[in-house]
Amino acid sequence: MSPPADNPCVHCGACCASFRVDFARDELMSEGGTVPDGLAVTVTSHTCRMRGTDHAQPRCAALSGQVGVNARCGIYEWRPGPCREFGMLAPLGRGDAACARARARHGLAPLPG
């Protein structure tokens, strides 16, 4: 399922280029989950991290395009739990505090609250 076209997250990607994304190993395809193994690195025997999100300037390996313009998650339908949950407390199409921090890091104004 793709995100609705009018959802600002579809084109933003600031969170994907701002935060480390750790998730349970059982979310990997090889473990019965949906996240492609090649996009993850092992952190512990129970935890993985999206490749690229642990860099000094994080950028998830699944992110394509330009942040704030035409960014897109290449594995949206298969993304890990933390990505699915990010911003869920904010109403659809509105940012929360973490979203505002990510957008500020990339010189973008916060979404209306």
Phi, psi and omega in degrees: 000124178274157178289155177300140184299333181273000177282121182300339178296335181301327185249357188276284180078004182300321180294326181289344180241029181222329190238151172285140181239100176259145181208165181292139181304329182290358174275352178287148178304319181295344180253010180098002179267204185240347183281124178301129183304323183294346180261007183233153172239148180283133176255308176222183179293345181242353188230141175236169180223140176297129181303133178095343183276354178257011179282162178303322172245090187299144171201114181300137180297340180275352182276132174235159179087188183259128180303133177083354183239296183217037181291151182205140176276122180287346180233034185314313182292339185244010184297155182285168182310312181301327178288322178294326184273342184301126177074006183295336180285339178274147177300152181310128177083005178238147182270159172251188184297318180294320176299315180298320178295317180296315180296320179298321179302333182253015176073023181255144177290151176295153175288154179300142183261000000 
